[in-house]
Amino acid sequence: MPTAKINQHNMYYEIHGNGPPAVYVGGWDTFCHGKQHFLARGVTEKYSVLLIDYRGIGESDDDLSVTPTTELHADDIIGLLDHLGMKKVYFIGLVGIGACIGQWVALKRPDLVRCMVNMGCWAYSDDCMRDQLNALGTMHKKAGFLAFQELVAVYSFRPDYYIANRAKLLGSGKVWGALENNLTAHLRFTEACNTHDIRPHMKHISAPTLIIHAGCDVITGPRTTMPLEKGLPNAVGVTMPEVAHVVAGKKEKIEFCEILHGFLDNH
């Protein structure tokens, strides 16, 4: 399997599909290792989609002496894009840290980002979000992975979807499975998320950016995403009022794909 020495760590990646290059990254998990079916429908038909294991999960290792930050993760992706010779990528950052990483990539290397999608993200971590993320980490540390998984899933899915699909979501190897038996990675993700602050730099991010506001997201809803729409010079915003932190449900997925492809097709 492809692994490259990037930014002082071994970084695992996969490329799926054909077409112009795209990066597709999400939250505290991976789309690699057979999970590419979770990608938005149609992206691998249109693009060569780069997927990664973040440092510390899957097949990517980590240097625990290095402070975890979203900028560190961005430097990992920048190094990998340079290693692969990819430029002007469509950067799709969804459901958390992936979008924040994209902000740094677009700031530091505008030559690498054709356009960017941000959803389930933030310009900075306010007290409410910080306490939520710390509580999730404490639950994992004190009560174990399955208790954390249950709490984060309750936060992240609409109640009707959670109730109807609880058995499919919870359990060993299911949602947020990359963090199972990996508390260290979880706590390092939390630290990176809680210290993220792109506010001083937003005016310098020139990439056309789509900000998707999830109206039912109790973690990273419009409270945390609207400052990005207002602060990024080339941002447009779209609200999905019935969507929680994770896009789930057939109707919601169809709507999301229409919004995503409509934006990407225009760039």
N, C-alpha and C positions, 0 to 999 in steps of 0.2 A: 504494500500500500504506500502511496506517496507521502513522504515526510521530508521536510527541508529544515536545515539549520537556519533559523531566522531569529534575529534579535536575542541571541544567547540562549535559545531553547529549541527543542525539536518540535516542529509544528506540522501537524497532520492536516491534509486537505484532500478534497475530491473536486472534480469538475464534471458536471452533468450537462448534457445538451449540446446544441450547436447554435452558433450565431455570435453576435457581438457580446463582449464580456460583461458579466454581471457578478456582483457580490451579494450574497443573501445570508444575513446573520440575524439571530434572534436573541432570546434571553439566556438564562443560565442553563443552557443545554446545547445540543448539537443537531444539525440536520444530516450529519454523516452516518455511516454504518447502517444503511438501509432505511433511514428516516426521511429520504428525499421526497417521499409521497406526502409529507406535510407541507411542502412548498405550495405556493399559490398555483392553481391550475394554469397550465400553458407557459410557464416561464422557461422550462427546459426545452420547449418546442421553438422558442424564439431566441434564446440566449445561451451562451456557454456560461453556466452558473457555477461560481466558485463557492464551495462550502468549506468550513473549517471546524476543527475542534479548538475551542479556546484553550489557552494555556491552563494546565491543571486538570482537564477533563479528557475523556476518551483516550486517544493515542498521542496527545500533546503533553509534554512534561512541563514543569515550571521550576523557576528558581525562587525559593521561598525567602531568599535574602533581599529580593527586589520588592519594593513597595507596589502593591497592586493599584493601578489607576486605569481609567478609560483611555488615557493617552498612551499608556504602555500597550494596551491591546491594539490601539490604532497603529502604533509603530510596528507591531507584529504584522498587521495586515498590509501596511505600506511595504514592509520588507518582503512579504510574500508576493505582492503584486509586482514589485521590481524584479524579484527572482523569476517570476513567470513571464515577464515582459508584457504584462497587461496594463493598458492605459485607457482612459476615458470610459471607465466602467459605469454601469448602472448600479448604484449602491442602494440596496434595499435593506433597511434596518428596522426590525420589528420587535415589538413586545419587550422593551427594556434596553439592556445594555448595548445591544447591537446598533441601535439608532444613535446612541450617544457616542459610540466609537466612530460611526460614520461622520459625525460632526467634526471630530478631530482630523480624520483623514481628509475631508474636504477643505479644512482650514490649512493644514500643513502642506498638502500636495494637491492643489487644485487641478493639476494636470492629470491626476488619476481619476477624477470624479466627473463624469458627464452630467449626471443629475442624481438626486438623492431622495429617498423616501424615509420619513421618520414617523413611527407610530409607537404608542406606549412608552414614551420617552420623557425627557425633562431637560430644561436648561441648567437647572441646579436642583439639588435635593433639599427640600424645605423640611421643617421640623416634623410635619405629619408623615411625609414619606420616609424620612430617616428612622422615625420610631417604628413604622410598619416593618421596614426591612430588618431592623435590629431585632424586632420581636420574632420574625420568622427564623432568624439565625439562632436566637435563644431557644426557640421551640425545638429546632433540630438538635442543638447541643444538649439540652436537658431531657427531652422526651423522645428523641430519635427521629430517623428519617421519615417513617410512616406518619407520625404525628405532624411533622412539618409539611409533608406532602398534602395531607388533608386540609390543613389551614391555608396553604398557599392556593390550593385548588378552589376552596370556598371563596377566597378573595378574587380569583382570576376569571371565573366563569359566571355567567348569569345563573341565578338560582334555578330557573326552569331547566336549563341545560345540565347543570350539575346534578340535579335530582334524577333526571332521565338517564344520565350516563355515568353515574357514580361508580358503578362496578368496572367500567372500562377505563376510568381515570386513575383509580387508586390501586395501590399494590406494588410489589416489587417489580421493577422494570418498566413501570408506566410513567405518568407525567413527572417531569423534572428528574427522570431516572439517572441522568449523568451525575447527579449529586448524591446518589445512594452510596453509602460507605465512603463518602468523600466530603466530610464536614469542612476540611481545610479549604477546598475549592469554594464551597459555599460562602464561608466567612471572608475569603479574599474577594469574591465577587461583590459581596455586600460593602466592603470597604471601598472598592473602586466606584461603585454606584453612589455611595454616600458622599464621596469627595468630588464627584463630577460637577464642574461649574464652567460652562462655556460662555456665560454672559459677557465677560470682558472682550470676547473675540467674535461675537455673532456678526457684527457689522462687516467683518472681513471675510465671511464665508460667502462666496459668490455663486456657488453651484445652485441651479434651479432646484428647489426643494418642495416636495409635497409633504405637508403635515396632516396626518389623519388623526382627528380627535375622536376618541371612543367615549360616547356619552355615558355609558354604564360602568366605566372603569373606575374603581374606588382606590386604585393605587396611582396610576399615571393617566388620569383623565384630563379633561380640558384645563383644569387648574394648573397642570404641569406642562401641557403641550402648547397652550395658547401663547405663552411668552416666546416660543420659538417662531410661531407664525408672525408675531408682531416684530420680532427682533432680527430675523434673517432677511436680508435685503431682497432676495429673489424667491421668497416663500409664498406658497398658496396653501390654503387650508380647506379641508373637507371634513364635515362632521358625520359620523355614523352613530346616531343617537341610541340605537338598541344594542350596541356592541360593548362588551366588557373588555378586560385586559387581554384576553385571548379571543381571537375571532373564531367562533364556533357556531355550528348550525348551518344547514344547507343554504338558506336564504341569505344569511350574513356573509357566507363565503363567496357566494355568487356576486353580491354587491361589492365586496372587497376586491375581487378579481377585476370587476369592471372599472372600479376607480383606479386600481394599480396599473392595469394595462393601458387605460386611457391616458394616464400621465406619462408612462414610459414611451408609448407610441408617439407622443408629441415631442420627444427629445431624442 
